[in-house]
């Protein structure tokens, strides 16, 4: 059962336990781990959506995805997520490169995503 609350036409893909490895391999991917009951997650969602939309129009070097940790506990456990929101950047091999916990400000989110081009 899904608790997604964002626009289905969003440039942010919903991924989970079944497709996480496939979705985070092959290209740089920023993943937002969240839950629908989490106020900070809901406040951060528009900024993450905006970053994804901006990157999509700038050539899309980084894919954006989100994981509802309530619906996908295997991913949350495997990634050792202790607090949400957590944003993790994966390289094209599907390996974690960086993470931020809590609501990153716009500059912190840009800096995290910029690691993909460094």
N, C-alpha and C positions, 0 to 999 in steps of 0.2 A: 504494500500500500504506500502510495506516495503522498507526501505533504508539501509538495512544491507550491510556491506562491508567486513565482515570477512569470513574466510573459513567455509563452511557449515559442515566440519568434526570437527570443533572446540569443545573442551570440555565445551565451554560457550554456554548455552541455550539462545535463544531469547524468551523472555516472554513479556506479555503486559497486557492491561486492562482486557482481557477475562480470562486469566489464572494466573494472578499474585498471588492471595491468595493460590491457589493450588500449584503453583510452589515454593512458599516460606515457605510452611508448611511441616512438617515431617522430616526435617533435617536442619542442619545449611546451610545457603545460603548467599553468597556474591553477591550483585546486583549492577551492574554498570549502572547508569542512564546517558544517553548520547544523542547526536544528531549528524547527519551526517555533519552539517555545522560547528560544534565546533572543531576548531583546537586542543585545549588541549585534547579533548575527543579522537581524532584520534591519537594523540601522545601517550596517555595512553593505548590505546587498545592493543598493543603488550605486554605490561607488565602484563595486566590483563589476557590476553590469556596465557602467560607463567606461571603465578601463577596458573591458572586453570589446565594447563597441568601437572605442578609439583605436585599439590595436587592429581590429578587423578592417577598418578603413585605411590604416597605415600599412597594409600589406600582410597583416596577420602572422607575424613571426612567432607568436605565442598563442597557444590555444587556451581557452578558459573553461573550467568545469567546476561543478560543485557536487559535494557528497552530503546528503542528509544523514548524519551519524545515527539518528534514531532508526532509520530504515536500513542502514548498512553498517552494522556493528563490527563486522570483520575488518573493513577498511580502517575504521576508527581505532580498533585494537592494534592492527598491524602497524599503523602509522604512529602508535603511542600518543594519540591525541588525548591530552588531559584537560584542555580548556578550549572553548570555542568562542568566537570564530578563530580558526587556524587556517592560514593560507600557506600552502607548500608549493614550491617551484620544483618541477621535475625536468631533468634534461632528456634528450631524445632516447636515451637508453632506459628511461623510466626510473632513474636514480634521483633521490632527493638531493637538491643542491642548496636550498635555503628554506627557511620557514619563519613566519611571524605569527604571534598569538595575540589575540585582542583585536581591536579595530585599528588597523594601520591608517595613518593619515595619507593623503594623496601622494605626498613625496615618498613616504616609505613604500607604498604600493608600487610606485613608478620605479624606485630603486630595486625592489625585488624583481620586477619584470625585466629591468634593464640588465640583470645578470645574464639573461639569455643571449645578449648580443656582445657580452664582454669576452 
